[in-house]
Amino acid sequence: AGQLEGKVAVITAAAQGIGRASALALVAAGARVIATDVNADALATFADPRIDARRLDVLDGAAVDAFFAAAGPVDILFNCAGVVHSGSILEASDQDLDFAFDLNVKAMVRTIRAVLPGMLARGDGSIINMSSVASSVKGVPNRFAYSTTKAAVIGLTRSVAADFVARGIRCNAICPGTVDSPSLQQRLRAQGDYEAARAAFVARQPIGRIGQPEEIADLVVHLAGATYTTGSISVIDGGWTA
Ligand code: NAD
């Protein structure tokens, strides 16, 4: 039996990358996991009976409300959905920024609004929000829209933590450095010279390698059960900001 036995966890963007690794790790720690993603085909590749895979587009407020109304009690919410927009302020259109806010920030507002009344009724809940070191933690070149929105995630996390700390709710953010995932592979290939792009990403991680999704998932499991931790901003970046 794991430390999260009897708990129910909902994850957004769970079909691949950090979300997927976290679904597997939470299950290994004993939780029952509802793994959601907009990509139903990728979700269909989960084989574990303790993982209930369901399509959910976190941009769709009505769908988010309907999902949580039907989900039953949720103990752990991991808001993992997010998109990387590359470029400086000069390359980010209003539409780029609006989309980044919608997916990286407002989607979390939607899921937290939907899950919080049930958590408050039971006086217990752990919310984990995906930020990044590219945020208020560190200025990273060509990540204007991304960093702006990931900094907002830190603000919203601390705000929720402060408002509900006395009522059994914990809310924490995680700030990874560079992590190997399908979308990272896409970004590397998009640069033309894959090996050079990968070497540049490795070079900025003082630990000498890119992080693995499972390493971030360990932190998600820890925060899910860390009963004295709230409002924390956990940097997990291979020493990038050390
Ligand atoms: P990824 O980018 O490879 O996968 C993202 C997943 O999100 C996909 O399965 C996709 O289908 C899903 N998704 C996209 N739009 C969605 C929507 N509207 N509703 C529901 N799901 C949707 O995964 P990743 O690289 O592990 O990134 C996951 C999170 O971690 C993101 O928030 C990202 O910003 C953050 N992050 C990643 C890194 C990294 O280096 N990979 C570093 C720091 C933070």
Residues whose N, C-alpha, C, O or C-beta is under 5 A from the ligand:
A	BS01	NAD	A13 A15 Q16 G17 I18 G19 D37 V38 N39 L56 D57 V58 L59 C80 A81 G82 V83 M130 S131 S132 P176 G177 T178 V179 S181 P182 S183 L184
